[in-house]
Amino acid sequence: MNHPDFRHLLACMEDVTLAALDENTGPPDPTEYQSLYGRLQDAAETLPPLYREHVYNPFLQTMDKLSESGFAEMLRRDPHKEREAGLFCDIAQAILQNSEAYEREATDAFQEVVSDLYDGFLSEEDRKGIKPPDVSLIAPLVKWGRPQFGPYTWTAEATAHFGIKTGIVNLPPANSRLGLLAWSALGHETAGHDILHADTGLLGELQQTVFDALADEMHNRTLADYWSLRIDETASDVLGILNTGPAAGIGLIGYFRGLNKAYTGQATLRNAGPQNDPHPADILRGYLAAETVRMLHFDNAKEWADALVEETDRDLKGITLGRAVLDADTAKKSAAIVARTIAEARLLSLEGHALGQIQNWHNEDERIVQEIRSHFSGSLTVHDGIVSGMYAAHVVAAAVTSAVAGELEAPTVFAGMTTLLKSMHDANPSWGPLYVRHRGDLTPHRIYSRSAS
């Protein structure tokens, strides 16, 4: 079984810092209408049918309606590409980077992770008894760029303004080669933000449920307001761990430390939570990760949770949320209530189901991760028996835990991870010639299993 081993976390944090300081901005954004239109026309056949129908065709129709003069006006109104021009360029980049083979292996690996994480919440196999989502039915497209913004996602709510029926997920270009722990954040972006915005009313219901739980159990209106007002980021952390397991917890801690070292010179979790920050304070997110792991359905969940609390405690100095000071015990208790509520509350927007019922992490997931780690270290070849039960989330979890434990250096395991993910993407039916929304839909329901192991 996979026991927590963080002996080489520092080296992984340094890998994150190196990636954060990398100045590669990726392919330049298109700024000339006719040139972009021609490149997009060449890209038509490089996308599978579902993406041609729900992304490519409506985007080209949007370009026709926008016209060359409207395109120029859009760029003029949003020169820093933080609003409509930024979204437009990101949709274009997602199509073009796929068709023009930018960082081909890493791009396909990235797409496989995002497709898998989305599939985990939306396939018929996992979503029994719950209606399909209201907004988006296919996995987001991926792209590289805008390193100053780090990992981010445009949800289907945003892309709908351009006629698109899925989201766009971005990683900094350096993360195609470096910064392994950034990949553990993809659960936050895809199984988090994109899922939360795919079901009408889900985010608002979670916000109210978290507020009520904190108000009832802690009688603390300030904390109830603080956590509930940050529900999008908070619930995304929880959902990322439900999908990727404990690796997402230690990945989050190491990733934030590595980024903070790059930007402030201090490789620690921040203890301050400004009122204008939509994210909870780093230190609270460490405790939230630990308490989410504690509720996972594998045997070592408590051991992992305790190890994550201990690791977070290393950076504990004095927690301030706005002007309020928060003691450690209260912080940990609030994190436990929030994690439990998000994972276990039965929600009307999910037909009375809980998020933790749709996705969770089990002993079988841990077994698969351990076998993939053995593959990375060269002691085991990944054979058909493993591939049949293996998803991209397992590969990322195996890479993160292998590197953090020091079984291999981060760059070596990164290369093994992307190679394996690329091979999985090549076999993914959602990216083949058929209209397959989620690979998890292609699961036979057998009357009898030859092996229960």
WOHU-V86680 format. One record per backbone hydrogen bond with DSSP energy under -1.0 kcal/mol. NH is the residue of the N-H (numbers start at 1). CO is the residue of the C=O. Records with the same first field share a line. If there is no record, write none. Layout:
NH = CO  CO
//
This chain:
8 = 404
9 = 6
12 = 8
13 = 9
14 = 10
15 = 11
16 = 12
17 = 13
18 = 14
19 = 15
20 = 16
21 = 17
22 = 19
36 = 32
37 = 33
38 = 34
39 = 35
40 = 36
41 = 37
42 = 38
46 = 43
52 = 48
53 = 49
54 = 50
55 = 51
56 = 51
57 = 52
59 = 55
60 = 56
61 = 57
62 = 58
63 = 59
64 = 60
65 = 61
66 = 62
67 = 63
71 = 67
72 = 68
73 = 69
74 = 70
75 = 71
76 = 72
77 = 73
78 = 74
81 = 78
87 = 83
88 = 84
89 = 85
90 = 86
91 = 87
92 = 88
93 = 89
94 = 90
95 = 91
96 = 92
97 = 93
99 = 95
100 = 96
102 = 97
107 = 103
108 = 104
109 = 105
110 = 106
111 = 107
112 = 108
113 = 109
114 = 110
115 = 111
116 = 112
117 = 113
118 = 114
119 = 115
120 = 116
121 = 118
122 = 118
123 = 119
127 = 123
130 = 127
134 = 198
135 = 198
141 = 167
143 = 169
145 = 171
149 = 146
152 = 170
154 = 168
159 = 155
160 = 156
161 = 158
162 = 159
163 = 160
164 = 159
165 = 54
168 = 154
169 = 141
170 = 152
171 = 143
175 = 172
176 = 173
177 = 174
178 = 174
182 = 179
183 = 180
185 = 182
186 = 183
189 = 185
190 = 186
193 = 188
194 = 189
196 = 192
197 = 193
198 = 195
202 = 199
205 = 201
206 = 202
207 = 203
208 = 204
209 = 205
210 = 206
211 = 207
212 = 208
213 = 209
214 = 210
215 = 211
216 = 212
217 = 213
218 = 214
224 = 220
225 = 221
226 = 222
227 = 223
228 = 224
229 = 225
230 = 227
231 = 228
234 = 230
235 = 231
236 = 232
237 = 233
238 = 234
239 = 235
240 = 236
241 = 237
242 = 238
243 = 239
244 = 240
245 = 241
248 = 245
250 = 246
251 = 247
252 = 248
253 = 249
254 = 250
255 = 251
256 = 252
257 = 253
258 = 254
259 = 255
260 = 256
261 = 257
262 = 258
263 = 259
264 = 260
268 = 266
273 = 320
277 = 274
283 = 270
285 = 281
286 = 282
287 = 283
288 = 284
289 = 285
290 = 286
291 = 287
292 = 288
293 = 289
294 = 290
295 = 292
296 = 293
301 = 298
304 = 300
305 = 301
306 = 302
307 = 303
308 = 304
309 = 305
310 = 306
311 = 307
312 = 308
313 = 309
315 = 312
316 = 313
320 = 271
321 = 324
322 = 273
324 = 321
326 = 319
331 = 327
332 = 328
333 = 329
334 = 330
335 = 331
336 = 332
337 = 333
338 = 334
339 = 335
340 = 336
341 = 337
342 = 338
343 = 339
344 = 340
345 = 341
347 = 353
350 = 347
351 = 348
352 = 347
353 = 350
356 = 343
357 = 354
359 = 355
366 = 362
367 = 363
368 = 364
369 = 365
370 = 366
371 = 367
372 = 368
373 = 369
374 = 370
375 = 371
376 = 372
377 = 373
378 = 375
379 = 374
386 = 383
387 = 383
388 = 384
389 = 386
390 = 387
395 = 391
396 = 392
397 = 393
398 = 394
399 = 395
400 = 396
401 = 397
402 = 398
403 = 399
404 = 400
405 = 401
407 = 402
413 = 409
414 = 410
415 = 411
416 = 412
417 = 413
418 = 414
419 = 415
420 = 416
421 = 417
422 = 418
423 = 419
424 = 420
425 = 421
426 = 422
428 = 425
431 = 428
432 = 429
436 = 434
441 = 438
442 = 439
443 = 441
//
